[in-house]
Amino acid sequence: MTIGGSTEYGPSYEGASRSSFSVAPSFDIRRMGEAAGYSAPDDNLDTTLFEIAGVEFGPVAGFRSGRSTSDDQRLEGLRTIDWTIDAGAFVQYWPVSDRLRLRVETRQALWDGQGLVADLSGDWFLPVDEKLVLSAGARASLANSAYMSTNFGVSPSEAVANGRLDAFDAKGGLKSVGLAVAGTYTLSPKWSAQVYYKYDRLLNDAATSPITSVLGSRHQNVIGFSLSRSFEIGF
């Protein structure tokens, strides 16, 4: 089992131009004696339940941060978005063993009607030596109308209460494209550290929403650091 945590400096909420610090946990479980596989910095909590012809399947869960006027006073009048947990399934495949990984995560918010998101990624992993692994890959994210309305929509009553933003009906579709790069260093057989950078460019309604275009930015940059520890559990 590998558990860890990361700290990030990035947008205070999706679409924001202002940045703040946040923390997030990480978790992985595997068979006794099996080496830890490569992973990307934006993989959510998952475990592989079964594998068919090299394609891995399993459950996945993630954390969605909220949004309020404590992030930006200019959000006054807009609904507060509470944090939530989302859960779903992932599928991944290695066309080139231990080098190229393709992955899809689909996750639905567990409460508050915050909608569904699907994240697609393709990552290339390059071992520099026995301890250092570099990775880089492309990203794309899609969301349904419930997700887009929650995070990027502005109702007529909210527009009146806010006074800065026009009403906006955000529809589902392609939300963003981007990239992620990381360097992972094995400190010891039990400890590893990772530094990473992620960039997403919001598209379509996520970019044209006044929450993004007036108050924030379509360019979303995140830098982060994570530390993980592996240990064995026998039963």
C-alpha positions in Angstrom: 0.0 0.0 0.0 1.2 3.5 -0.8 -0.3 6.5 0.9 0.8 10.1 0.6 -0.3 13.7 0.2 0.4 16.7 -2.0 0.3 20.4 -1.7 -0.5 22.6 -4.7 -0.5 26.2 -5.6 -3.1 27.0 -8.3 -6.4 28.6 -9.1 -8.6 29.2 -6.0 -11.5 27.8 -8.0 -12.0 26.6 -11.5 -11.8 29.5 -13.9 -10.1 31.8 -11.3 -7.2 34.1 -12.0 -6.2 34.2 -8.3 -4.2 31.4 -6.8 -4.0 29.8 -3.4 -2.6 26.7 -1.7 -4.5 23.4 -1.3 -3.7 19.9 -0.1 -4.9 16.5 -1.3 -4.3 12.8 -0.3 -3.1 10.0 -2.5 -3.6 6.2 -2.2 -2.6 3.0 -4.0 -3.0 -0.7 -3.2 -1.3 -3.6 -5.0 -0.4 -7.3 -4.5 2.4 -8.1 -2.1 5.7 -8.0 -3.8 4.4 -6.1 -6.8 6.3 -3.0 -7.7 4.5 0.3 -7.6 3.4 1.3 -11.1 4.0 4.7 -12.7 1.3 7.3 -12.2 0.6 10.9 -13.2 0.2 13.7 -10.7 -3.5 14.2 -11.5 -4.6 10.6 -11.2 -7.3 10.3 -8.6 -7.6 7.6 -5.9 -8.1 4.3 -7.6 -7.5 0.6 -7.4 -7.4 -2.0 -10.3 -10.1 -4.7 -9.8 -9.4 -6.7 -12.9 -7.5 -6.7 -16.2 -8.6 -8.0 -19.6 -6.1 -8.2 -22.5 -3.9 -5.6 -20.9 -6.8 -3.2 -20.2 -7.2 -2.3 -16.5 -10.5 -1.5 -14.9 -11.4 -0.3 -11.5 -13.2 2.3 -9.2 -11.9 5.8 -8.8 -12.7 8.7 -6.5 -11.8 12.3 -6.3 -12.2 15.5 -4.4 -13.9 18.6 -5.7 -13.1 21.9 -3.9 -15.7 24.5 -3.4 -16.1 28.2 -4.2 -17.2 31.1 -2.1 -16.6 34.8 -1.6 -13.7 33.9 0.6 -11.9 33.0 -2.6 -12.9 36.3 -4.3 -15.2 39.0 -3.0 -16.3 39.7 -6.6 -18.2 36.4 -6.4 -20.8 38.2 -4.2 -24.3 37.2 -5.2 -23.3 33.9 -6.8 -24.2 30.6 -5.2 -21.7 29.1 -2.8 -20.3 25.7 -4.2 -19.6 23.3 -1.4 -16.8 20.8 -1.6 -17.8 17.3 -2.6 -16.5 13.8 -3.4 -17.0 12.3 -6.8 -16.7 8.6 -7.7 -16.8 6.5 -10.8 -14.6 4.2 -12.8 -11.3 4.3 -14.7 -9.9 2.4 -17.7 -6.3 2.5 -18.7 -4.0 0.7 -21.2 -0.3 0.7 -21.9 0.3 0.6 -25.7 4.0 0.7 -24.9 4.7 -1.2 -21.7 6.0 1.0 -18.8 6.3 3.9 -21.2 3.0 5.1 -22.8 -0.2 5.0 -20.8 -3.7 6.0 -22.0 -6.3 6.6 -19.3 -9.9 7.7 -18.9 -11.6 8.6 -15.7 -15.4 9.2 -15.4 -16.7 10.6 -12.1 -20.1 11.7 -10.8 -20.5 14.0 -7.8 -22.0 12.1 -4.9 -24.2 14.9 -3.6 -25.4 18.4 -4.3 -26.1 17.7 -8.0 -22.7 18.9 -9.2 -22.7 16.7 -12.2 -20.3 14.4 -14.1 -16.8 14.9 -15.5 -14.7 12.7 -17.8 -10.9 13.2 -17.9 -8.8 11.7 -20.7 -5.0 11.6 -20.6 -2.0 10.1 -22.4 1.3 10.1 -20.6 4.9 9.1 -21.6 7.1 7.9 -18.8 10.9 8.1 -19.1 13.2 6.5 -16.4 16.3 8.6 -16.3 18.0 6.2 -13.8 17.0 3.8 -11.1 15.6 6.6 -8.9 14.3 9.4 -11.2 11.4 9.1 -13.6 10.1 11.9 -15.8 6.7 12.0 -17.3 4.7 14.3 -19.6 1.3 14.0 -21.2 -1.7 15.6 -22.8 -5.1 16.2 -21.2 -8.7 16.7 -22.2 -11.7 17.1 -19.9 -15.4 16.9 -20.7 -18.4 17.7 -18.4 -22.1 17.4 -18.5 -24.6 20.3 -18.2 -25.1 19.9 -14.5 -21.3 20.3 -13.9 -21.1 23.3 -16.2 -24.1 25.0 -14.8 -22.8 24.6 -11.2 -19.3 25.9 -12.0 -19.7 28.3 -14.9 -23.4 29.2 -15.1 -24.9 32.5 -13.8 -28.7 32.6 -13.3 -30.6 35.9 -13.9 -31.1 36.4 -10.1 -27.4 35.8 -9.5 -26.5 38.4 -12.2 -28.7 41.0 -10.5 -27.3 40.2 -7.1 -23.7 40.3 -8.3 -24.0 43.4 -10.5 -20.8 42.7 -12.4 -21.8 39.6 -14.4 -24.4 38.9 -17.1 -26.6 35.9 -16.9 -25.1 32.9 -18.6 -26.4 29.4 -19.4 -23.4 27.0 -19.5 -23.9 23.8 -21.5 -22.0 20.5 -21.3 -19.2 19.5 -23.7 -15.5 19.8 -24.0 -14.3 21.8 -21.0 -10.6 22.1 -21.3 -7.4 20.7 -22.9 -3.9 20.8 -21.3 -0.8 19.1 -20.3 1.0 17.7 -17.2 4.7 17.2 -16.5 6.3 15.6 -13.5 9.5 14.3 -12.0 9.3 11.5 -9.4 12.3 10.6 -7.3 12.7 7.5 -5.2 14.2 8.6 -1.9 14.3 5.0 -0.4 12.5 1.7 -0.9 9.6 3.2 1.1 9.7 6.9 0.3 9.2 8.8 -2.9 8.7 12.5 -3.8 7.3 14.2 -6.9 7.2 17.7 -8.3 4.8 18.6 -11.0 3.2 21.3 -13.2 -0.2 21.2 -14.8 -1.7 23.6 -17.3 -5.3 23.6 -18.6 -6.8 26.0 -21.1 -10.6 26.3 -20.6 -12.7 26.0 -23.7 -16.2 26.6 -25.0 -18.7 27.6 -22.3 -16.0 27.2 -19.6 -14.0 29.9 -21.3 -16.8 32.3 -22.4 -18.6 32.2 -19.0 -18.4 35.6 -17.3 -17.0 33.9 -14.2 -14.0 33.1 -16.3 -13.9 35.9 -18.9 -14.7 38.8 -16.5 -13.5 37.7 -13.1 -10.9 35.0 -13.9 -8.8 33.5 -16.7 -9.1 30.6 -19.1 -5.4 29.8 -18.4 -5.2 27.5 -15.3 -1.7 26.8 -13.9 -0.9 24.5 -11.0 2.5 23.6 -9.4 2.7 21.0 -6.8 4.8 18.7 -4.6 3.9 15.3 -3.2 5.4 12.8 -0.8 4.5 9.2 -0.5 5.3 6.2 1.7 4.8 2.5 0.9 4.4 -0.3 3.4 3.2 -3.9 3.5 0.1 -5.3 5.1 -0.1 -9.1 5.4 -3.3 -11.0 6.1 
